[in-house]
Amino acid sequence: MSRSTINEDLDVRLLRPIDDYVLINVLKKEKTAGGIILPKGENDSNCIGNVISSSECTFNKHTGSRRRYNINPGDVVLCMSYMGEKLQTIHGDDATKEYKLVREHGIWAKLHLDYKAIDVLTIKAVDLRYDHMLVEPDEEMMTRSGTLYLPSGGNRESKVRLGTIIQTGPGRYIEQLDKHLSMELRPQDHVIFMRYAGAELVVAGKKYRLVCEDDIYAII
């Protein structure tokens, strides 16, 4: 990912993305943005922002049709920090703001916020997209599953962890078929997953790991 500085006095909000791009205004960590203060210690692997504009649909070259992807201005969305193209102006009020152009498939979830608590960003629910899922990690301890011994969760060098799937998205989208593939994994499945995959996310006060289907090694 690179950064582009727009050396013009323009209103970034007037940009109109094409194809499957989405323009978001990044909510900076530990700083007020639109009446919201992000909590300290938030995992920097993810990026949360307000959707400014989007192309609303993308062209499917295999079917010759256009597909709406249901990302609209005003939505609060989450993507990984390494995704997309950073934009920043150097003039006017926008000079202190950071924007990002992201492909719509790079948006992992839409977030529903609790605006009653204006002093902290509180996520009360998520709408997962594609093959992404929320996993609730097990308590950290030496664990035995059948004849498989997993290392202590206190060992940060361990590459795996146990957890329970809480919520899944609709499944991976296959452009050639113009449909989502059904998820093999289901809520309540107990799984082994990559410890540092995805990002940590706090939803309704509980810590989860937001991962994609490929980050799951096995069902226990």
Helices and strands as residue ranges (DSSP letters): E 3-6, G 12-14, E 21-26, E 32-33, E 36-37, E 46-54, E 57-60, E 65-68, E 76-80, E 85-89, G 93-96, E 99-103, G 104-106, E 107-113, E 123-128, E 132-137, E 143-145, E 148-150, E 160-168, E 173-174, E 179-180, E 190-194, E 199-203, E 206-212, G 213-215, E 216-219
